[in-house]
Amino acid sequence: MPTPPTAANAPTARAARPSPGLDLERAALARRYQVVRERSLALVAPLSPEDCQAQSMPDASPAKWHLAHVTWFFETFVLERFEPGFQPFHPAFRALYNSYYNGVGEPFSRPQRGLLTRPDFAEVLRWRAEVDQRVARLLRQTSHPEALALIELGVQHEQQHQELLLTDIKHLLSINPLHPVYRSAWPLSSVASVPAQWVERPGGLVEIGHAGPGFAFDNESPRHPEWLQPHALMNRPVTHGEWLAFVRDGGYTDPRWWLAAGWDWLRAEGLAAPLYWTLPADSAALPTVFTLHGDMPLDPHTPVTHISYYEADAFARWASASHAEWAGARLPSEAEWEASAAALPMQGNGQDSGALHPMPARAAAAPGALLQMFGDVWEWTSSSYSAYPGYQPAKGAVGEYNGKFMVNQLVLRGGSCATPLSHLRASYRNFFPASARWQFSGLRLARSL
């Protein structure tokens, strides 16, 4: 992919008399841009510059890098192409803060992002402020549809990195023996548990994928038909208490429940519980769990989180064999999940609620309702991450955003307590390797009828 055009030949795209509708669209986009950019700064406000610099593992990135990379996105894909007289804030930043877009140059090594002590945190913030001013000016000047679409993509991209910032800082703080607290207020209070129930679905021909107006990533299209067999979904995600029963029943020591690759991974990593659990010496006592609010006793009613696909699949096999009422339990396909979620309102415990932790399910007003489909925890599905029939990646370097990752990954659905709710929709497809578990990932059981 060639480098995007320079300012010398990029279209200035000034409309002589923009339509009222376009003016409203630009004004709404400018507001969203400002709100999302301010939200990112609010998320790093509880952190020290040292917190923002450190990188805890190759899959995670420093908070400072996240703030810089999302700014790089706007400068590289928007300003470089559409700003008259474009000049970069610093020419070296084009390589330093490129994540994986090979079409715009060689990215800096991902596992070494924590070594980028220069530029310092203050200079990254100055860069952000300057880019914000320039994007705001561009939005007042341009009516070019591609420029507006790329700014929208950048806003959605930054919301993704807001979630990654939270999960990466949680992993970093968990490594510190002091177990520092990101946010002190603990959101949980005593609540009655909601019994697990099957919600039956008739199956048949459904359509999944993005439809209608509004933003969606390219991997959510095209909308297409899928044939579903009759099935049922659990009314809520699996809870910490139910997972604790799996642990106490030897679930992490019994190869019967594990895929071969999962069992090899489990033994190589020496795991006995989900990420962030500390198992007590007294097996009858409750574990403690590290959270963004510090070490807390395990709450049995909250959705289990920070589990890999391997663990989710093993739990489903164990549940099917160990509980008569869960016979046939498995992970849902992404089509089963989306077909059930499509008609539900976009409500749930997302980043906007401020809890930053999965919350217990609340009893539904009507029986047979699906609970917690959005927010709380990303739900592993049995579906491999691959292209929908007729999929075409976006043109240019932004086409690298999703398509090139369609191998050796599994799809997750629904969002988490770290996801902005305005970023979600029923067709949204998240994806991670089977071993990933530092995200707020959980599971909901399904079974065939």
N, C-alpha and C positions, 0 to 999 in steps of 0.2 A: 504494500500500500504506500503510495507516495506521501510525502509530508504535506499537511494541509497548506493551502495557498497562503502566501504572506499578505500583509496588509496592503501591499502595493497593488495586488490584483484581486483582493477580496472585494465583494460587492458591498458598497456602503448601504444600499437598500433603504434609502429614505423615501417614505411615501409623501407625496405632496399634501394630500389631505386624507389621512387615515380614516377609515370608517369608524363610527361610534362603537360598533361591536369590537373592532380591533383595539381601540383605545381601552375598553373595559377589560379585554383579555390581557393586554400588557400590564395594566394597573394591577389586576389580580395576580399575575405572575410576579410582578415586582414585590407585592406584599408577601407572597409565599416565599420568595427568595430571601427577603429580609428576616422573616420569622424563623426559617430553618437555619440561616447562618447565625442568628443570635442564639438559637437553641444549642448549637454546637459549643459555643463559648460558655453557655450556662452549664453544660455537662462537665466541662473541665474546670469550672470554678472551684470545686472542693479539692482539687489536686494541687500539689506543689510542682514547681518546675522539674524537680527530680522525678516525681511520679510520671510526669509527661514525657520524660526522656527514655525511660527504661523499657526494654523488650523482654518478655518472660519466656518466649519460645518462638521458633521459626514461624508458626502459623499466626501468631499475634503480632501486632504492630504498636509502637509507642503512640500515646495520645497526640504528641506533637506531630508525628508523621501523619496521622489521620487528618488533623487540621490543615496540614500543608498539602496533602494529596488532593483533598476535595477542592482546594483553591487552585492547584495545578490543573484540575479538570476544566474549570471555568477559563483559566488563562489560555490553556492549550487548545481546547476544542471550540471555545466561543470567541474570546478576544482576538486570538491570533488570526482567525478567519474573518471576523466581521468588524473589528474596531479600526477606524481610519487612523493611519499613522502608528499602528501597533508597535510597541517596544516591550520586551519582557521585563518584569521586575528585576530578575537576575537570570542571565542565560543558563547558568549551571543548574538551576532548579528544574529545568525541563527533563533532565536525566535523573536527578536525585529523587524526585517525587513521582516519577512514572511507576505505576504498579506492575502492569503486564502488557501494555499496549506496544507491541513490537513495531507496529506501523509508524510510530512517532519516535523511534530510537531505542537504544539499549537501556532497559530499566536497571536501576541500582539493585544489588543483591537483597532479596527479601529478608533472609535470616540476619542480615547485618544492619537493618534499619536503625536499631538502637545505638549504633556507633556514630550516627550522624549528629554529633554534638554541635556542629556548625551547619547551617545557621542556628543561632540560639532561639529560644522560645519567643523572646521579644521581637526578633526580626520576622519570624513566621506570622506573628500577630499583625505587624506592620504590613506585610504582604497581603494578608487577608483583607485588612482595611482598605488598602489601595485597590485591590481587585473588586471589592464591593462597590466602591465609588465608580469604577469604570464600567462595571456591568449595569449599575443603575443608570448611568448616562447612556449606555447603549440601548437599554430598554426604552428610554425616552425618544430615541432617534430612529430605531430600525423597525420595519414591519416585515422583514424577511422571514418567511415561515420556518426555514431551517434554523435560523438563529434562535427563534423563540422555542422551537422544539428541543434544541440542544441545551438551552437554559433550563427548561423543564426537566430534561434528563439529568442535568447536573444537580438540580434540587433533589430529585428522587435518589440519586447516587449519594448525596450527602446524608440523607436520612438512613440509607443503608450503613454508612460509616458511623453514624451516631450509635446504632446498635452494636457495631463491632467495637467501637470505643469503649462502651460499657462492659462488654464481655471480655475484652482484652485487659482492661484495668482490673476487673474482678480476678482474672487469673494471676495478674502481677501481684496484687495485694495478698492473695492466698499463699504465695510462696514465702512471704515475710513472716518469720516466727512471731512477730508482734501482732499479726493479723489485723492490720489497720482497717479502720471503718471509713467507707466512702460516704455513707449517709447514716446518721445516727438513729433517726426515728424508725422504729420497727413497725411495719404496717399491719401485722397480724393481730387479730383478736380471736377470742374463743368463738367457734361457730360449730353448729351441728353438721355432721357429715351427710352428704347426699348419697344414697345407696346407688350402686352400679346397676344399670338396667340396659337391656338391649332395645334399640330403636330400629324397627324393621323397615326396610326399603324394598319396593316391588321389583326393581330392576327394569330392564327394557332399554330402549334407545334414548340416549341423552346427548346433549351437546356440552362440551367443555371448551375452555379457552376464553380469551377476552372478547367481549362484544360491546358495541355501542361506543359512545363518546367517553372521553377521559383517558388519562395516561395508562399505559401498560408497557412492560418490557417486551422486547421482541420474542422472547422465549414463551410468552403466553399466547402466541398466535401461530397459525390461524385457528379460529374456532372450528371445531370438527366434531363429528358424531362418534360416540363410543357406545358399545353394547354392554350393559351390565346384567349380570345374573342377580336374582334376588339375594339380598344380604341384609345384615344388620350392623349398625355401629353402636359402640358403647355411648351412653348418654353423656359421659364426661371422661376426661383423661385419667389414666392410671395414677394413683396417689402414692405419696411417700410411704404411707402405711402399708399399702398393698405390695410395694416394692420391698419393704423391710421383711415381709413374710417370705418373699423369694430369696432374700439374702439368708435369712435364718433357716430356710429349708435346704441350704447348700447349693443354691442356684449358681453360684460362681465357682463351684468345685465339681459340678456334674456335667460331663461332656455330652450327655444325652440332649441337652437343650440347645446346644451351640452349633452353628454352622462351622465347617472345618476351618475356614479362614478366621472366623471369630474365636474359636478355641485356641488357635495358634497365637492370635493377637492377645487374648486374655492371659495366656501363660507367659508370653514374652514380656508383657507389661506388669505382671504380678498383681492383678487387680482383684479386689474382693468386694467392691461397692461402687456406686456412682462417684463421679468426680466431686470433690469437696466434702464428702462424708468422712467423719472420723468415727470408726467403730470402737465402742467401749470395751474394756477388759471384761466387764460383766455382760454376757450375751443377752441378759434379760433387760438391760437398760437401753434407753434410746440413744442412737448416735447423735452427734452434733454435726451441723452442716455450716460450712462457711458461706456467707452471703455478702452482698454489698453493704449490709448493715453489721457485719462482723460475724463471729461464731454464735450460732443459735441452736437450741434444741430442735431436733427434727419434728416438724408438725405433720402428723399422719394424714391430715385431710387435704393438704396442698398437693398439686400435681408434681409427680417426680420429674426431675430435670437433670440436665448435664449427663445424659446417657447417650451412648453410641447406637448406631443402627444394629450392630451385633448384639448389644445388650437388649434393645427393644425386641428384636426377633427372638432371642432366647427366652425373654419373659413371656412372650405370647405362647411359645411352645410349652413352657412350664405351666402357664395358666390353663391351657387347654387340657393338659394331662392331669392336673392337680385339683381342679375345681369343676364339679359336674355342671354348675350353672354357666361356666365359661367354656364348655366343650366346643371344640372347633375354632377357638380363638386364634386370630392371626392379625397381621397388620393390614390396614386397608390399602387399596390402590388409590392413586391420586384422583382418578376419575370418580371412584366411590365417594371420596372425601368432598370433592368439589361439587358433585351433583347434590349432596346434602347441604352444603354450606351456601350455595348460590342464592337461595331465597331468604337467608338470615340477615338481620340488620348488622351493620358494622359496629358492634359494641363489644367491649371486653376490657381486660386489664392489660393495657399497653403502656408504653413509655409515658404517655400523657398523664396517666393516673398518679405517677410519682411513687408507686409501691416498689418498683424495680425488683419484684420477687413474685413468683406464682402465688395466687391466692386460692382459698378453698372455693369449691363450686357452691352456688346458691340455688336453693330449690326453685324450680321453674313454676310459673303461674299455671301452666297447663301440663298435664301428664304427657309423657312421651316426647318431650322437647330435648333437643341436643344443646348441651351447655358448653361454654368455654371453647367454642370453635375458633374464636379470634382472640389473640392475646394469650397471656399466661405462659404457654410453652409451644414451641414449634413441634409439630407432630410428624414423626417418621412415617413414611408410607413404604409400601413394598415396591414402588415404581422406580425403575432406573431413570436417571435424568437423560433424556434424549429429545430429539427434535419432534415436534408435532408434524403430521403429514402436511407437506407443502411449505414447511418452514423456510424462510429466507432471512439470513442475518442482515442487519442494517449495513448500508454502504459505508465505506471508509473505515478508519481506525476504530470508531465506536462499534463496528461490527464484531470486534473482539470481546465486547462486554460479556456476552453469554455463550455464544455458539461454540467457542473453542473448548469449553469445559464439559461438553456433552459426552463424557466417557468416565467410567469408574466412579460415578456419584449416584446418590439416592436423593429422591425428592422429599422435602418436608413442606408441610402446609400449615397455614393459620396464624403465623406470627407469634410473638412472645411478649413478656412483660417489658422487654427492652426495645420493642418495635413501635415506632410512632403509628397510631391507628390510621392516621391520614395517609399512610404509605401502603396500607393493605387493601386487598380485595380478594374475593373468592378464587380468582384465577391465578393469584400470585404463586410462583414456584420458587421456593428456596432449594438449595442443593448443597450437599457436603459429602465427603468420603464416608464410608461405613464406619471408620474408626473415630470420627470427630465427635467430641463431646464437651468442648468448652463453651459452645453456644447453649442457650436455654432451650434444650431439645428434650422432648418427652414422647409419649405415645398415647394413642387411643386404640382400643381393640376393635376388631371387626370379626365377622364370621359369615360364612355362606349359609343360605337357608335351603 
